Amino acid sequence: MTSKDEQRTIKAIRHLQQRSETIEEAHDEINRDIHSIKRQLSKLGDVDKSSSGFVERKQAHLDAMSEHRSLPAVDSETIYNEAEAAYPEDAKLDDILTAGDWKIVDKRIAVHVKDFNARYALDGWDYAIAGGCGLFAAMLDLLFVKAPAKPTTAWTKEVDGVFNGWVQQAFNSFLPPDVSKELGRLNTIGGADSSTVAQLIGALPGTLNPMNHRLRSLSHDPILGFLFGVLDMLRGTCTVVGNDGFTIYQTTKKPMDGGLFPLLGRLFGHLLSDVNAPSEKGNRGMGVPAPFMGILRMFDSLPVGDSDLGKQIEYMYVKGYDFRQFVVTSIPVLIMEVMMRVFYAVKQVKHAGAPLGEALMDTMPLKMNPRFKMMLAMAYGTVASVNGAKVYITKDILNLNYAAWIGFIWNGSHAIKWALLDRSLKLWGEVEQKEIEALERVVDQIDGLSDRAERLPV
């Protein structure tokens, strides 16, 4: 059963259809009369068009057509009331749409769906690009990415793995020990850098220690640190992640003065000092954690084998899985994403006839086409699946490709949301918008006819 407003609308349309049919019948009758008069006039012979009487009558008609006459207006409420009186019973869409009308509706919707799928649905090339690039990245991960070196490894010792070696050389060149030491001296962050329980007021034993303080203190997260770290600096606090969430502790250090941007700069400098700093014994030590790694420490209720996710995350960190290893694992997926964007743009230009700029914009984060996001989800899923097998076979969670799994979770969640919700909303939203635009064009045509009708002589 349709709602009350829908009932009123259907009845009003039905009433207007009836009035239109009556007007159309009258117009047909007038048209027949006009043709009859024309036939009769044709038998009267030529009329002297130069006579004064003819000229005067012609000018009178032209003057009348130049005058503006307002057509009688009927408000919508009157139409609704007339419709309700004419059709007191419940109305259905079939009362105003014929079988032919339904076919036209189906055809119009089919056109909209076809246009929508041409822009957003994956084709065979898209599946091939996503799967092929994902497998290539998985191969790179298998061949060139090794588990991180232990924190007790000498800072200068060459690490295993091609990509691991590249990252080690880059960090050691950019952030040698003397630079890290100077950055640390110039960019202290107060209570946000607390590393022992003694520096936290009211904290229980085991809350924090020098080995895990960069993981558990959110001020050291490469992304979240710019929020929690600045807040901790301003308040003289330390935000610590534990098994039951995160807790804000007052510290023995005073709040820091300064504006937002100076504090952000100080925090950035401190993170740089920690990311590749050697330990006091000259070993690799444990640098800044991978993004969001500290937050994952809270999920101790999620089982992972005989342990849980929170404990596994901390195990990974203290065994050397830090931001440097995150950069190592990012190399295969970074290569994958570049390849996908190139192949997608070429495919769109060659097979879809799209401009190169438009094809590239489809792959940009802020303007990304949902089709490409689906492709990213498939590609990251491929890498993550192969990496999961690598972790299972080696029985070593340190072989986890953190970047691939984060990318899979991020893009996969968006892909699921698109497939289950956003796709339908966008499709029917576009159908609605295009139909409204079509109705607006019809209204404009009616307004034009009304204007012409107001100038007809009476």
The 8 nearest C-alpha neighbors of each residue, nearest first, counted from 0:
[[1, 2, 91, 89, 6, 3, 90, 5],
 [0, 2, 5, 6, 3, 91, 4, 90],
 [3, 1, 5, 4, 6, 0, 7, 8],
 [2, 4, 6, 5, 7, 1, 8, 0],
 [5, 3, 7, 6, 2, 8, 1, 9],
 [4, 6, 8, 2, 7, 3, 1, 9],
 [7, 5, 3, 9, 4, 8, 10, 2],
 [6, 8, 4, 10, 5, 9, 11, 3],
 [7, 9, 5, 11, 6, 10, 12, 4],
 [10, 8, 12, 6, 11, 7, 5, 13],
 [9, 11, 13, 7, 12, 8, 82, 14],
 [10, 12, 14, 8, 82, 13, 79, 9],
 [13, 11, 15, 9, 14, 10, 16, 8],
 [12, 14, 10, 16, 11, 15, 95, 9],
 [13, 15, 11, 17, 82, 16, 12, 10],
 [16, 14, 18, 12, 17, 13, 19, 11],
 [15, 17, 19, 13, 14, 18, 12, 20],
 [18, 16, 14, 20, 15, 19, 13, 21],
 [17, 19, 15, 21, 20, 16, 22, 14],
 [20, 18, 16, 22, 17, 21, 15, 23],
 [19, 21, 23, 17, 18, 22, 24, 16],
 [22, 20, 18, 24, 19, 23, 17, 25],
 [23, 21, 25, 19, 24, 20, 26, 18],
 [22, 24, 20, 26, 25, 21, 19, 27],
 [23, 25, 27, 21, 22, 26, 20, 28],
 [26, 24, 22, 28, 27, 23, 29, 21],
 [27, 25, 29, 23, 28, 24, 30, 22],
 [28, 26, 30, 24, 25, 29, 23, 31],
 [27, 29, 25, 31, 26, 30, 32, 24],
 [30, 28, 26, 32, 31, 27, 33, 25],
 [29, 31, 27, 33, 28, 32, 26, 34],
 [32, 30, 28, 34, 29, 33, 27, 35],
 [33, 31, 35, 29, 30, 34, 36, 28],
 [34, 32, 30, 36, 35, 31, 37, 29],
 [33, 35, 37, 31, 36, 32, 38, 30],
 [34, 36, 32, 38, 33, 37, 31, 39],
 [37, 35, 39, 33, 38, 34, 40, 32],
 [38, 36, 34, 40, 35, 39, 41, 33],
 [37, 39, 35, 41, 36, 40, 34, 42],
 [40, 38, 36, 37, 41, 42, 35, 43],
 [41, 39, 37, 42, 43, 38, 36, 44],
 [40, 42, 38, 39, 43, 37, 44, 45],
 [41, 43, 40, 39, 44, 38, 37, 45],
 [44, 42, 40, 41, 45, 39, 46, 38],
 [45, 43, 42, 41, 46, 40, 47, 39],
 [44, 46, 47, 43, 41, 48, 42, 40],
 [45, 47, 48, 44, 43, 53, 49, 50],
 [46, 48, 49, 50, 45, 53, 51, 52],
 [49, 47, 50, 46, 53, 54, 51, 45],
 [48, 50, 47, 51, 54, 53, 52, 46],
 [51, 49, 53, 52, 48, 47, 54, 55],
 [50, 52, 54, 53, 55, 49, 48, 56],
 [51, 53, 55, 50, 54, 56, 49, 57],
 [54, 52, 56, 50, 55, 51, 48, 57],
 [53, 55, 57, 51, 52, 56, 58, 50],
 [56, 54, 58, 52, 57, 53, 51, 59],
 [55, 57, 59, 53, 58, 54, 52, 60],
 [58, 56, 54, 60, 59, 55, 53, 61],
 [59, 57, 61, 55, 60, 56, 62, 54],
 [58, 60, 56, 62, 57, 61, 55, 63],
 [59, 61, 63, 57, 58, 62, 64, 56],
 [62, 60, 58, 64, 63, 59, 57, 65],
 [63, 61, 59, 65, 64, 60, 58, 66],
 [62, 64, 60, 456, 66, 61, 65, 59],
 [65, 63, 454, 61, 455, 456, 62, 66],
 [66, 64, 62, 63, 454, 61, 67, 455],
 [65, 67, 63, 64, 454, 68, 62, 453],
 [68, 66, 454, 453, 65, 69, 64, 63],
 [69, 67, 453, 70, 454, 66, 455, 452],
 [70, 68, 453, 71, 67, 72, 454, 450],
 [69, 71, 72, 453, 68, 449, 452, 450],
 [72, 70, 69, 73, 68, 453, 74, 449],
 [71, 73, 70, 74, 69, 75, 77, 449],
 [72, 74, 75, 77, 71, 78, 76, 70],
 [75, 73, 76, 77, 72, 78, 79, 71],
 [74, 76, 78, 77, 79, 73, 80, 11],
 [77, 75, 79, 78, 74, 80, 73, 81],
 [78, 76, 80, 75, 79, 74, 81, 73],
 [77, 79, 75, 81, 76, 80, 82, 11],
 [80, 78, 76, 82, 77, 11, 81, 83],
 [79, 81, 83, 77, 82, 78, 76, 84],
 [80, 82, 78, 84, 83, 79, 85, 77],
 [83, 81, 85, 79, 11, 14, 80, 84],
 [84, 82, 80, 86, 87, 85, 81, 79],
 [83, 85, 81, 82, 86, 87, 80, 79],
 [84, 86, 82, 83, 81, 87, 14, 10],
 [87, 85, 83, 88, 84, 82, 10, 89],
 [88, 86, 83, 84, 85, 89, 82, 90],
 [87, 89, 86, 90, 83, 85, 10, 84],
 [90, 88, 87, 91, 6, 86, 10, 0],
 [89, 91, 6, 88, 10, 9, 94, 92],
 [92, 90, 93, 94, 89, 9, 95, 6],
 [91, 93, 94, 95, 96, 9, 90, 97],
 [92, 94, 96, 91, 95, 97, 98, 90],
 [95, 93, 92, 91, 96, 90, 13, 97],
 [94, 96, 93, 92, 13, 97, 12, 9],
 [97, 95, 93, 100, 94, 92, 101, 98],
 [96, 98, 100, 99, 101, 93, 95, 94],
 [99, 97, 101, 100, 102, 96, 93, 103],
 [98, 100, 102, 97, 101, 103, 96, 104],
 [99, 101, 97, 103, 102, 98, 96, 104],
 [102, 100, 104, 98, 103, 99, 105, 97],
 [103, 101, 105, 99, 104, 100, 106, 98],
 [102, 104, 106, 100, 101, 105, 107, 99],
 [105, 103, 101, 107, 102, 106, 108, 100],
 [106, 104, 102, 108, 103, 107, 109, 101],
 [105, 107, 109, 103, 104, 108, 102, 110],
 [106, 108, 104, 110, 109, 105, 103, 111],
 [107, 109, 111, 105, 110, 106, 112, 104],
 [110, 108, 106, 112, 107, 111, 113, 105],
 [111, 109, 113, 107, 108, 112, 114, 106],
 [110, 112, 108, 114, 109, 113, 115, 430],
 [113, 111, 115, 109, 114, 110, 116, 108],
 [114, 112, 110, 116, 115, 111, 109, 117],
 [113, 115, 117, 111, 112, 116, 110, 118],
 [116, 114, 112, 118, 113, 117, 111, 119],
 [117, 115, 120, 119, 113, 118, 114, 112],
 [118, 116, 114, 115, 119, 113, 120, 112],
 [117, 119, 116, 115, 120, 114, 370, 368],
 [118, 120, 370, 116, 117, 115, 369, 121],
 [121, 119, 116, 370, 117, 118, 122, 115],
 [122, 120, 125, 370, 119, 123, 126, 124],
 [121, 123, 125, 124, 120, 126, 127, 117],
 [122, 124, 126, 125, 127, 121, 128, 129],
 [123, 125, 127, 126, 122, 128, 346, 121],
 [126, 124, 128, 122, 127, 123, 121, 129],
 [125, 127, 129, 123, 124, 128, 130, 122],
 [126, 128, 124, 130, 125, 129, 131, 123],
 [127, 129, 125, 131, 126, 130, 132, 124],
 [130, 128, 378, 374, 126, 132, 127, 131],
 [129, 131, 133, 127, 128, 132, 378, 126],
 [132, 130, 134, 128, 133, 129, 127, 135],
 [131, 133, 135, 134, 129, 335, 130, 128],
 [134, 132, 378, 130, 136, 381, 131, 135],
 [133, 135, 137, 131, 136, 132, 130, 138],
 [134, 136, 132, 138, 137, 133, 131, 139],
 [135, 137, 331, 139, 133, 138, 134, 335],
 [136, 138, 382, 134, 140, 135, 139, 133],
 [137, 139, 141, 135, 136, 140, 142, 134],
 [140, 138, 136, 142, 137, 141, 143, 331],
 [139, 141, 137, 144, 138, 142, 143, 331],
 [142, 140, 138, 139, 143, 137, 144, 389],
 [143, 141, 139, 140, 138, 144, 160, 145],
 [142, 144, 161, 160, 139, 140, 162, 141],
 [145, 143, 140, 160, 162, 142, 141, 163],
 [144, 146, 160, 159, 147, 143, 398, 163],
 [145, 147, 398, 397, 148, 144, 159, 399],
 [148, 146, 319, 320, 324, 145, 149, 397],
 [147, 149, 319, 158, 152, 150, 146, 159],
 [148, 150, 319, 151, 152, 318, 147, 283],
 [149, 151, 284, 283, 319, 152, 285, 318],
 [152, 150, 149, 282, 283, 284, 153, 148],
 [153, 151, 282, 149, 150, 283, 154, 148],
 [152, 154, 282, 156, 155, 283, 281, 151],
 [153, 155, 283, 282, 156, 281, 277, 152],
 [156, 154, 153, 157, 282, 283, 171, 152],
 [157, 155, 153, 154, 158, 152, 283, 282],
 [156, 158, 155, 164, 159, 167, 154, 153],
 [157, 159, 164, 156, 148, 163, 160, 167],
 [160, 158, 145, 163, 164, 157, 161, 148],
 [159, 161, 163, 145, 144, 143, 162, 164],
 [162, 160, 143, 164, 163, 165, 144, 159],
 [161, 163, 165, 164, 160, 143, 144, 327],
 [164, 162, 160, 166, 161, 165, 327, 167],
 [163, 165, 167, 161, 162, 166, 158, 160],
 [166, 164, 162, 168, 167, 163, 169, 161],
 [165, 167, 169, 163, 164, 168, 170, 327],
 [166, 168, 164, 170, 169, 165, 171, 163],
 [167, 169, 171, 165, 166, 170, 172, 164],
 [170, 168, 166, 172, 167, 171, 173, 165],
 [171, 169, 173, 167, 172, 174, 168, 166],
 [172, 170, 175, 168, 174, 169, 173, 167],
 [171, 173, 169, 170, 174, 168, 175, 167],
 [172, 174, 170, 171, 169, 175, 178, 168],
 [175, 173, 171, 170, 178, 172, 179, 275],
 [174, 176, 171, 178, 177, 172, 173, 179],
 [177, 175, 179, 178, 276, 180, 277, 174],
 [176, 178, 180, 179, 175, 181, 174, 182],
 [179, 177, 181, 180, 175, 176, 174, 182],
 [180, 178, 272, 176, 182, 177, 181, 276],
 [181, 179, 177, 183, 178, 182, 176, 184],
 [180, 182, 184, 178, 183, 179, 177, 185],
 [183, 181, 179, 272, 185, 184, 180, 186],
 [184, 182, 272, 180, 186, 181, 185, 269],
 [185, 183, 181, 182, 186, 180, 187, 269],
 [184, 186, 182, 183, 187, 181, 268, 265],
 [187, 185, 265, 269, 183, 184, 268, 182],
 [186, 188, 189, 185, 183, 184, 269, 265],
 [189, 187, 191, 192, 232, 186, 190, 266],
 [188, 190, 191, 192, 187, 252, 232, 235],
 [189, 191, 235, 252, 192, 193, 236, 250],
 [190, 192, 237, 231, 189, 193, 188, 232],
 [193, 191, 190, 189, 188, 194, 237, 218],
 [194, 192, 190, 191, 198, 195, 237, 199],
 [193, 195, 209, 212, 208, 207, 192, 196],
 [196, 194, 208, 197, 207, 198, 193, 209],
 [195, 197, 199, 198, 207, 202, 206, 204],
 [198, 196, 195, 199, 200, 202, 251, 194],
 [197, 199, 196, 251, 250, 195, 193, 200],
 [200, 198, 250, 196, 197, 202, 248, 249],
 [199, 201, 249, 250, 202, 248, 198, 251],
 [200, 202, 199, 203, 248, 249, 196, 197],
 [203, 201, 199, 200, 196, 206, 204, 248],
 [202, 204, 206, 205, 201, 196, 207, 199],
 [205, 203, 206, 196, 202, 207, 197, 208],
 [204, 206, 207, 203, 208, 196, 202, 195],
 [207, 205, 204, 203, 196, 202, 208, 241],
 [206, 208, 195, 205, 212, 196, 194, 211],
 [207, 209, 195, 194, 210, 212, 211, 196],
 [210, 208, 194, 212, 211, 195, 207, 213],
 [211, 209, 208, 212, 317, 285, 213, 194],
 [210, 212, 214, 213, 208, 209, 215, 207],
 [213, 211, 215, 194, 214, 209, 207, 208],
 [214, 212, 216, 219, 211, 215, 287, 288],
 [213, 215, 293, 211, 212, 216, 288, 219],
 [216, 214, 240, 212, 239, 293, 213, 217],
 [215, 217, 239, 213, 218, 212, 214, 238],
 [218, 216, 219, 220, 224, 238, 227, 215],
 [217, 219, 228, 224, 227, 216, 220, 191],
 [220, 218, 217, 224, 213, 216, 221, 287],
 [219, 221, 224, 223, 217, 222, 218, 290],
 [222, 220, 290, 224, 219, 223, 289, 287],
 [223, 221, 224, 220, 225, 290, 291, 226],
 [224, 222, 220, 225, 226, 221, 227, 217],
 [225, 223, 218, 220, 228, 227, 219, 226],
 [224, 226, 223, 228, 229, 222, 227, 263],
 [227, 225, 224, 223, 228, 229, 230, 218],
 [228, 226, 230, 224, 218, 229, 231, 225],
 [227, 229, 218, 224, 231, 230, 225, 226],
 [228, 230, 232, 231, 227, 226, 225, 233],
 [231, 229, 227, 233, 232, 228, 234, 226],
 [232, 230, 236, 228, 234, 191, 229, 233],
 [231, 233, 229, 235, 230, 255, 234, 254],
 [232, 234, 254, 230, 255, 231, 235, 229],
 [235, 233, 254, 231, 236, 232, 230, 255],
 [234, 236, 254, 253, 190, 232, 231, 233],
 [235, 237, 249, 231, 250, 190, 234, 248],
 [236, 238, 191, 248, 231, 247, 190, 239],
 [239, 237, 247, 246, 216, 217, 248, 245],
 [238, 240, 216, 215, 245, 246, 237, 217],
 [241, 239, 245, 215, 244, 216, 246, 297],
 [242, 240, 244, 243, 245, 297, 239, 296],
 [241, 243, 297, 244, 299, 298, 296, 240],
 [242, 244, 241, 297, 245, 240, 299, 298],
 [245, 243, 297, 241, 242, 240, 246, 298],
 [244, 246, 240, 239, 241, 238, 243, 247],
 [245, 247, 239, 238, 248, 240, 244, 241],
 [246, 248, 238, 237, 239, 236, 249, 245],
 [249, 247, 237, 236, 199, 250, 200, 246],
 [248, 250, 236, 200, 199, 235, 237, 247],
 [251, 249, 199, 236, 252, 198, 200, 190],
 [250, 252, 198, 199, 253, 200, 249, 190],
 [253, 251, 190, 250, 189, 235, 254, 198],
 [252, 254, 235, 255, 251, 189, 190, 250],
 [255, 253, 235, 234, 233, 232, 256, 252],
 [256, 254, 233, 232, 253, 257, 235, 189],
 [255, 257, 254, 233, 258, 232, 262, 253],
 [258, 256, 262, 261, 255, 259, 233, 260],
 [259, 257, 261, 260, 262, 256, 263, 233],
 [258, 260, 262, 261, 263, 257, 229, 264],
 [259, 261, 263, 262, 258, 264, 257, 265],
 [262, 260, 264, 263, 258, 259, 265, 257],
 [261, 263, 265, 259, 264, 260, 266, 258],
 [264, 262, 260, 266, 265, 261, 267, 259],
 [265, 263, 261, 267, 262, 266, 260, 268],
 [264, 266, 262, 186, 268, 263, 267, 261],
 [267, 265, 269, 263, 268, 264, 262, 270],
 [268, 266, 264, 270, 269, 265, 263, 271],
 [267, 269, 271, 265, 266, 270, 186, 182],
 [268, 270, 272, 266, 186, 271, 267, 183],
 [269, 271, 273, 267, 272, 268, 274, 266],
 [272, 270, 268, 269, 274, 273, 267, 179],
 [271, 273, 179, 269, 183, 182, 270, 274],
 [274, 272, 270, 276, 271, 286, 275, 287],
 [273, 275, 286, 287, 271, 272, 276, 270],
 [276, 274, 273, 286, 277, 174, 170, 272],
 [275, 277, 273, 179, 176, 274, 272, 278],
 [278, 276, 283, 281, 282, 284, 154, 275],
 [277, 279, 284, 281, 282, 280, 283, 276],
 [278, 280, 281, 277, 282, 284, 276, 283],
 [281, 279, 278, 282, 277, 153, 151, 284],
 [282, 280, 278, 277, 279, 154, 153, 283],
 [283, 281, 153, 154, 278, 151, 277, 152],
 [284, 282, 154, 277, 150, 152, 153, 151],
 [283, 285, 150, 278, 282, 277, 151, 286],
 [284, 286, 150, 319, 321, 283, 317, 287],
 [287, 285, 274, 273, 275, 321, 288, 284],
 [286, 288, 274, 322, 321, 273, 213, 219],
 [289, 287, 321, 322, 214, 292, 220, 286],
 [288, 290, 322, 321, 292, 325, 291, 287],
 [289, 291, 292, 221, 220, 222, 288, 322],
 [292, 290, 294, 293, 289, 220, 295, 223],
 [293, 291, 295, 289, 290, 294, 288, 296],
 [292, 294, 296, 214, 295, 291, 215, 217],
 [295, 293, 291, 296, 292, 297, 240, 217],
 [296, 294, 292, 297, 293, 298, 309, 291],
 [295, 297, 309, 293, 294, 298, 312, 292],
 [298, 296, 242, 295, 244, 309, 299, 241],
 [299, 297, 309, 300, 296, 295, 308, 301],
 [298, 300, 309, 307, 308, 301, 297, 242],
 [299, 301, 298, 302, 307, 308, 309, 297],
 [300, 302, 307, 299, 308, 298, 303, 309],
 [303, 301, 307, 306, 308, 304, 300, 305],
 [304, 302, 307, 306, 308, 305, 301, 311],
 [303, 305, 306, 302, 307, 308, 311, 301],
 [304, 306, 303, 307, 302, 311, 308, 310],
 [305, 307, 303, 304, 302, 310, 311, 308],
 [308, 306, 302, 303, 299, 301, 310, 309],
 [307, 309, 311, 299, 301, 310, 303, 298],
 [310, 308, 296, 299, 298, 312, 311, 307],
 [309, 311, 313, 312, 308, 307, 314, 299],
 [312, 310, 314, 308, 313, 309, 315, 307],
 [313, 311, 315, 309, 314, 310, 296, 308],
 [312, 314, 316, 310, 315, 311, 317, 309],
 [315, 313, 311, 312, 317, 316, 310, 318],
 [316, 314, 312, 318, 320, 313, 317, 311],
 [315, 317, 320, 313, 318, 319, 314, 321],
 [316, 318, 314, 319, 315, 313, 285, 210],
 [319, 317, 315, 316, 149, 320, 314, 150],
 [318, 320, 149, 150, 316, 317, 147, 321],
 [321, 319, 316, 315, 324, 147, 318, 397],
 [322, 320, 288, 289, 323, 324, 319, 286],
 [323, 321, 289, 325, 288, 324, 287, 326],
 [322, 324, 326, 325, 321, 327, 166, 274],
 [325, 323, 327, 326, 322, 321, 320, 147],
 [324, 326, 322, 328, 323, 327, 289, 329],
 [325, 327, 329, 323, 324, 328, 322, 330],
 [326, 328, 324, 325, 329, 163, 330, 162],
 [329, 327, 325, 400, 326, 330, 402, 324],
 [330, 328, 326, 402, 327, 332, 331, 333],
 [329, 331, 333, 328, 332, 327, 334, 326],
 [332, 330, 136, 334, 333, 329, 139, 140],
 [333, 331, 335, 334, 329, 330, 136, 336],
 [332, 334, 330, 336, 335, 331, 329, 337],
 [335, 333, 331, 337, 332, 336, 338, 330],
 [334, 336, 332, 338, 333, 132, 337, 136],
 [335, 337, 339, 333, 338, 334, 332, 340],
 [336, 338, 334, 340, 339, 335, 333, 341],
 [339, 337, 335, 341, 336, 340, 342, 334],
 [340, 338, 336, 342, 337, 341, 343, 335],
 [339, 341, 343, 337, 338, 342, 344, 336],
 [340, 342, 338, 344, 339, 343, 345, 337],
 [343, 341, 345, 339, 344, 340, 346, 338],
 [342, 344, 346, 340, 345, 341, 339, 347],
 [343, 345, 358, 347, 341, 346, 342, 359],
 [346, 344, 342, 348, 343, 347, 349, 341],
 [347, 345, 343, 349, 344, 348, 350, 342],
 [346, 348, 351, 344, 345, 350, 353, 349],
 [347, 349, 353, 352, 345, 346, 351, 350],
 [348, 350, 346, 347, 352, 345, 351, 353],
 [351, 349, 347, 346, 352, 348, 353, 345],
 [352, 350, 347, 353, 348, 349, 346, 117],
 [351, 353, 348, 350, 349, 347, 354, 346],
 [352, 354, 348, 351, 347, 358, 355, 357],
 [353, 355, 357, 356, 348, 358, 352, 347],
 [356, 354, 358, 357, 348, 359, 353, 344],
 [357, 355, 359, 358, 354, 360, 353, 344],
 [356, 358, 360, 354, 359, 355, 361, 353],
 [359, 357, 344, 355, 361, 356, 360, 347],
 [358, 360, 356, 361, 362, 357, 344, 355],
 [361, 359, 357, 363, 362, 358, 356, 366],
 [362, 360, 367, 368, 358, 359, 363, 366],
 [361, 363, 367, 360, 359, 340, 371, 364],
 [362, 364, 367, 360, 366, 365, 361, 359],
 [365, 363, 367, 366, 362, 361, 360, 368],
 [364, 366, 363, 367, 362, 360, 361, 368],
 [367, 365, 363, 364, 361, 360, 368, 362],
 [368, 366, 361, 362, 363, 364, 365, 369],
 [367, 369, 361, 370, 371, 366, 362, 372],
 [370, 368, 372, 371, 373, 367, 119, 417],
 [369, 371, 119, 373, 368, 372, 120, 121],
 [372, 370, 374, 373, 368, 369, 375, 362],
 [371, 373, 369, 375, 374, 370, 376, 410],
 [374, 372, 376, 370, 414, 371, 375, 369],
 [373, 375, 371, 377, 129, 372, 376, 378],
 [376, 374, 372, 378, 377, 373, 379, 371],
 [375, 377, 411, 410, 373, 379, 374, 378],
 [378, 376, 380, 374, 375, 379, 129, 381],
 [379, 377, 133, 129, 375, 381, 380, 376],
 [380, 378, 407, 382, 376, 381, 377, 375],
 [379, 381, 377, 383, 378, 382, 407, 376],
 [380, 382, 378, 384, 133, 379, 383, 377],
 [383, 381, 137, 379, 385, 133, 384, 380],
 [382, 384, 386, 380, 381, 385, 404, 403],
 [385, 383, 387, 381, 386, 382, 380, 388],
 [384, 386, 388, 382, 387, 383, 137, 389],
 [385, 387, 389, 383, 388, 384, 382, 390],
 [388, 386, 384, 390, 389, 385, 383, 391],
 [387, 389, 391, 385, 386, 390, 392, 384],
 [390, 388, 386, 392, 387, 391, 393, 385],
 [389, 391, 387, 393, 388, 395, 392, 398],
 [392, 390, 388, 394, 389, 393, 387, 395],
 [391, 393, 389, 394, 390, 388, 395, 387],
 [392, 394, 395, 390, 391, 389, 398, 396],
 [395, 393, 391, 392, 390, 396, 389, 398],
 [394, 396, 393, 397, 390, 398, 391, 399],
 [397, 395, 398, 399, 390, 394, 315, 311],
 [396, 398, 395, 399, 146, 315, 320, 147],
 [399, 397, 146, 396, 390, 395, 400, 145],
 [398, 400, 397, 396, 401, 390, 386, 387],
 [401, 399, 328, 403, 402, 398, 404, 386],
 [400, 402, 404, 403, 399, 405, 325, 328],
 [401, 403, 405, 329, 404, 400, 328, 406],
 [404, 402, 406, 400, 401, 405, 383, 379],
 [403, 405, 407, 401, 406, 402, 383, 408],
 [406, 404, 408, 402, 407, 403, 409, 401],
 [407, 405, 403, 409, 404, 408, 410, 402],
 [406, 408, 379, 404, 411, 410, 405, 409],
 [407, 409, 411, 405, 406, 410, 412, 404],
 [410, 408, 406, 407, 412, 411, 405, 413],
 [409, 411, 376, 413, 407, 412, 408, 406],
 [410, 412, 376, 414, 408, 407, 413, 409],
 [411, 413, 415, 414, 410, 409, 408, 416],
 [414, 412, 416, 410, 411, 415, 417, 409],
 [413, 415, 411, 417, 373, 412, 416, 410],
 [416, 414, 418, 412, 417, 413, 419, 411],
 [415, 417, 413, 419, 414, 420, 418, 412],
 [418, 416, 421, 414, 422, 415, 420, 419],
 [417, 419, 415, 416, 422, 420, 414, 421],
 [420, 418, 416, 417, 415, 421, 422, 423],
 [421, 419, 417, 416, 422, 423, 418, 424],
 [420, 422, 417, 424, 423, 425, 416, 419],
 [421, 423, 417, 425, 424, 420, 418, 426],
 [424, 422, 426, 425, 421, 420, 427, 419],
 [425, 423, 421, 422, 427, 426, 428, 420],
 [424, 426, 428, 422, 423, 427, 421, 429],
 [427, 425, 423, 429, 428, 424, 422, 430],
 [428, 426, 430, 429, 424, 425, 431, 423],
 [427, 429, 425, 431, 426, 430, 424, 432],
 [428, 430, 432, 426, 427, 431, 425, 433],
 [431, 429, 427, 433, 428, 432, 434, 426],
 [430, 432, 428, 434, 429, 433, 427, 435],
 [433, 431, 429, 435, 434, 430, 428, 436],
 [432, 434, 436, 430, 435, 431, 429, 437],
 [433, 435, 437, 431, 436, 432, 430, 438],
 [436, 434, 438, 432, 437, 433, 431, 439],
 [435, 437, 439, 433, 434, 438, 432, 440],
 [438, 436, 434, 440, 435, 439, 433, 441],
 [439, 437, 435, 441, 440, 436, 442, 434],
 [438, 440, 436, 442, 441, 437, 435, 443],
 [439, 441, 443, 437, 438, 442, 444, 436],
 [442, 440, 438, 444, 443, 439, 445, 437],
 [443, 441, 445, 439, 444, 440, 446, 438],
 [442, 444, 440, 446, 441, 445, 439, 447],
 [443, 445, 447, 441, 442, 446, 448, 440],
 [446, 444, 442, 448, 447, 443, 449, 441],
 [445, 447, 449, 443, 444, 448, 442, 450],
 [448, 446, 444, 450, 445, 449, 443, 451],
 [447, 449, 445, 451, 450, 446, 452, 444],
 [450, 448, 452, 446, 451, 447, 445, 453],
 [449, 451, 447, 453, 448, 452, 446, 454],
 [450, 452, 448, 454, 449, 453, 447, 455],
 [453, 451, 449, 455, 454, 450, 448, 70],
 [452, 454, 68, 450, 451, 455, 67, 69],
 [455, 453, 64, 452, 451, 67, 66, 65],
 [454, 456, 64, 452, 453, 457, 451, 63],
 [457, 455, 63, 64, 454, 60, 66, 61],
 [456, 455, 63, 64, 454, 60, 68, 453]]
